[in-house]
Amino acid sequence: MRASRRIVIVGASLAGLHAARTLRDEGFDGKLTLVGDEPYPPYDRPPLSKRVLLGGGEAPDTTLPFTDVPDVVHRFGAPAVRLDPVARTVTLADGWELPWDGLVIATGARARPFPATRTFPRPVCTLRGRDDARALGASLLPGRHVLVIGAGFLGGEIAAAARARGCRVTLVEAAEQPLARAVGAVAGAFVAGLHREAGVDLRTGTTVTELRAGPGAGEGFRITLSDGTTSVADTVVAALGAVPADEWLTDSGLDVTGPGGGVRCDPFLRALRPDGTVVSGVTAAGDVARVPHPLADGAPVLIGHWTNAIEQAAVAAHNLLHPGEPRPYDAVPSFWADLYGVRLRSVGLPAGAETIRLVENDPVARHLEVTHHRAGRLVGALTAGRAARLAAHRRELEHRRSAPVPAVVGRG
Ligand SMILES: Cc1cc2nc3c(=O)[nH]c(=O)nc-3n(C[C@H](O)[C@H](O)[C@H](O)COP(=O)(O)OP(=O)(O)OC[C@H]3O[C@@H](n4cnc5c(N)ncnc54)[C@H](O)[C@@H]3O)c2cc1C
């Protein structure tokens, strides 16, 4: 889009910043505006559940380098509330209208809230942003009891940080194993072992049935679990996954109605209408984008990983500038998480697997390697303490040349 003189990026975080950088790197010299609803310049989120919690909510400052992207108009603390793709405007909450010739949607995701109940109508604490991390980190004092609801990657990291801070931790998970839906039961059992070895009271197949404030004013929470037990916690944090921040697009005519929401895109990250036609001049990237992926046989997926936000931002920006020669987004997704000094790494789309092959499971050495397959083809892999082995899996995924798997362990 050499003719494009005004590009607006909505969402001033990882994907938004990288889209801005790509646009300038690829020679866009028109007006570039980066809009974000948070009052901060772009910052990095992975350290929030790691170093920031471990530091009791204090620094390190996780601000991303953003002043090196030249000539960007920043509008921080300015939520976008409406998109009109026909008039080509974005409206901000203060009523300001931003005209654009090209638009990148990079509004990411928000923490899925714990549903309000009659006994506890206030929102339960979650972890998505910098302020959340500071508040949660400050509450992780030695000897305190912390209840974490949800033992996914984020809940697991919160539990690990709380243990490292000397808290007593109860980790409640509705499924029979942590992470079973994401990476399978074998890896889930491995992670469950890490939690229990660290002294976390992990309750699987269990939900919170009642949450009340108390016992006295300002004195934590009274909790009842579905296994019938009751306890008092000083801090309760819900880690129930993330939902795409697409609420401001409801009346835009873009398709945000797929399962789990998000902006449905074509393989070139161009936003689509519900009838599948492309919305001219609009691309999306990062946690808000629902993108067809070769490893999902072309089905649209929300990926939600750090690396993917950067890779998609580069593609979305490039395709806005060069609509005549668009590049598809087909990078192999990758993810990492840190639990008790063990780094879990995954490549591909393990959640789409039909079968899982166990290559190594050594809980004593804390080594794990599992591969994920669908229709006899590799679709993902996960390791703990065996990062070097992922390179081969990544290469295989990149070349889409998976062979049928000889020995297969069922998904359970
Ligand atoms: C605590 C935590 C730990 C993580 N750890 C890992 C990890 O170890 N490994 C990994 O691979 N990934 C991890 N992730 C995920 C990774 O951080 C995300 O994939 C990444 O941040 C996505 O970037 P994004 O720019 O698409 O979205 P986001 O980072 O969510 O940024 C979107 C921005 O848009 C803003 N916004 C939303 N709506 C509007 C609006 N209407 N108007 C203006 N602005 C708006 C948001 O407030 C936000 O600032 C973690 C995430 C969290 C929260």
The ligand as an SDF file (V2000), in Angstrom:
LIG
                    3D

 53 58  0  0  0  0  0  0  0  0999 V2000
    1.3410  -13.0650   32.5370 C   0  0  0  0  0  0  0  0  0  0  0  0
    1.5770  -13.5810   31.1570 C   0  0  0  0  0  0  0  0  0  0  0  0
    2.6240  -14.4420   30.9120 C   0  0  0  0  0  0  0  0  0  0  0  0
    2.8730  -14.9240   29.6330 C   0  0  0  0  0  0  0  0  0  0  0  0
    3.8930  -15.7880   29.4430 N   0  0  0  0  0  0  0  0  0  0  0  0
    4.1380  -16.2500   28.1950 C   0  0  0  0  0  0  0  0  0  0  0  0
    5.2170  -17.1550   27.9670 C   0  0  0  0  0  0  0  0  0  0  0  0
    5.9390  -17.5590   28.8920 O   0  0  0  0  0  0  0  0  0  0  0  0
    5.4260  -17.5860   26.6910 N   0  0  0  0  0  0  0  0  0  0  0  0
    4.6320  -17.1590   25.6400 C   0  0  0  0  0  0  0  0  0  0  0  0
    4.8630  -17.6050   24.4950 O   0  0  0  0  0  0  0  0  0  0  0  0
    3.6090  -16.3140   25.8470 N   0  0  0  0  0  0  0  0  0  0  0  0
    3.3440  -15.8540   27.0880 C   0  0  0  0  0  0  0  0  0  0  0  0
    2.3070  -14.9920   27.2890 N   0  0  0  0  0  0  0  0  0  0  0  0
    1.4830  -14.5730   26.1330 C   0  0  0  0  0  0  0  0  0  0  0  0
    2.0780  -13.3580   25.4190 C   0  0  0  0  0  0  0  0  0  0  0  0
    2.4460  -12.3790   26.3370 O   0  0  0  0  0  0  0  0  0  0  0  0
    1.0320  -12.8350   24.4480 C   0  0  0  0  0  0  0  0  0  0  0  0
    0.8850  -13.8150   23.4450 O   0  0  0  0  0  0  0  0  0  0  0  0
    1.4070  -11.4840   23.8490 C   0  0  0  0  0  0  0  0  0  0  0  0
    1.4480  -10.4970   24.8330 O   0  0  0  0  0  0  0  0  0  0  0  0
    0.4160  -11.1040   22.7620 C   0  0  0  0  0  0  0  0  0  0  0  0
    0.7010   -9.8290   22.3060 O   0  0  0  0  0  0  0  0  0  0  0  0
   -0.4330   -8.9180   21.6500 P   0  0  0  0  0  0  0  0  0  0  0  0
    0.2440   -7.6190   21.3480 O   0  0  0  0  0  0  0  0  0  0  0  0
   -1.1300   -9.6550   20.5940 O   0  0  0  0  0  0  0  0  0  0  0  0
   -1.5360   -8.7240   22.7960 O   0  0  0  0  0  0  0  0  0  0  0  0
   -1.4430   -8.0650   24.2110 P   0  0  0  0  0  0  0  0  0  0  0  0
   -0.0910   -8.2470   24.7980 O   0  0  0  0  0  0  0  0  0  0  0  0
   -2.6250   -8.5480   24.9570 O   0  0  0  0  0  0  0  0  0  0  0  0
   -1.6190   -6.5020   23.9150 O   0  0  0  0  0  0  0  0  0  0  0  0
   -2.7910   -5.9390   23.4040 C   0  0  0  0  0  0  0  0  0  0  0  0
   -2.8500   -4.5000   23.8510 C   0  0  0  0  0  0  0  0  0  0  0  0
   -4.0040   -3.8980   23.2830 O   0  0  0  0  0  0  0  0  0  0  0  0
   -4.6990   -3.1760   24.2950 C   0  0  0  0  0  0  0  0  0  0  0  0
   -6.1190   -3.0430   23.9290 N   0  0  0  0  0  0  0  0  0  0  0  0
   -7.1100   -3.9640   24.0590 C   0  0  0  0  0  0  0  0  0  0  0  0
   -8.2780   -3.4590   23.6250 N   0  0  0  0  0  0  0  0  0  0  0  0
   -8.0160   -2.2020   23.2040 C   0  0  0  0  0  0  0  0  0  0  0  0
   -8.8130   -1.1650   22.6650 C   0  0  0  0  0  0  0  0  0  0  0  0
  -10.1290   -1.3280   22.4210 N   0  0  0  0  0  0  0  0  0  0  0  0
   -8.2330    0.0120   22.3520 N   0  0  0  0  0  0  0  0  0  0  0  0
   -6.9030    0.1840   22.5640 C   0  0  0  0  0  0  0  0  0  0  0  0
   -6.0900   -0.7410   23.0880 N   0  0  0  0  0  0  0  0  0  0  0  0
   -6.6450   -1.9220   23.3990 C   0  0  0  0  0  0  0  0  0  0  0  0
   -4.4680   -4.0370   25.5300 C   0  0  0  0  0  0  0  0  0  0  0  0
   -4.7540   -3.3400   26.7220 O   0  0  0  0  0  0  0  0  0  0  0  0
   -3.0070   -4.3560   25.3620 C   0  0  0  0  0  0  0  0  0  0  0  0
   -2.1880   -3.3230   25.8410 O   0  0  0  0  0  0  0  0  0  0  0  0
    2.0290  -14.5070   28.5640 C   0  0  0  0  0  0  0  0  0  0  0  0
    0.9520  -13.6550   28.8080 C   0  0  0  0  0  0  0  0  0  0  0  0
    0.7210  -13.1910   30.0850 C   0  0  0  0  0  0  0  0  0  0  0  0
   -0.4440  -12.2690   30.3430 C   0  0  0  0  0  0  0  0  0  0  0  0
  1  2  1  0
  2  3  1  0
  2 52  2  0
  3  4  2  0
  4  5  1  0
  4 50  1  0
  5  6  2  0
  6  7  1  0
  6 13  1  0
  7  8  2  0
  7  9  1  0
  9 10  1  0
 10 11  2  0
 10 12  1  0
 12 13  2  0
 13 14  1  0
 14 15  1  0
 14 50  1  0
 15 16  1  0
 16 17  1  0
 16 18  1  0
 18 19  1  0
 18 20  1  0
 20 21  1  0
 20 22  1  0
 22 23  1  0
 23 24  1  0
 24 25  2  0
 24 26  1  0
 24 27  1  0
 27 28  1  0
 28 29  2  0
 28 30  1  0
 28 31  1  0
 31 32  1  0
 32 33  1  0
 33 34  1  0
 33 48  1  0
 34 35  1  0
 35 36  1  0
 35 46  1  0
 36 37  1  0
 36 45  1  0
 37 38  2  0
 38 39  1  0
 39 40  1  0
 39 45  2  0
 40 41  1  0
 40 42  2  0
 42 43  1  0
 43 44  2  0
 44 45  1  0
 46 47  1  0
 46 48  1  0
 48 49  1  0
 50 51  2  0
 51 52  1  0
 52 53  1  0
M  END
$$$$
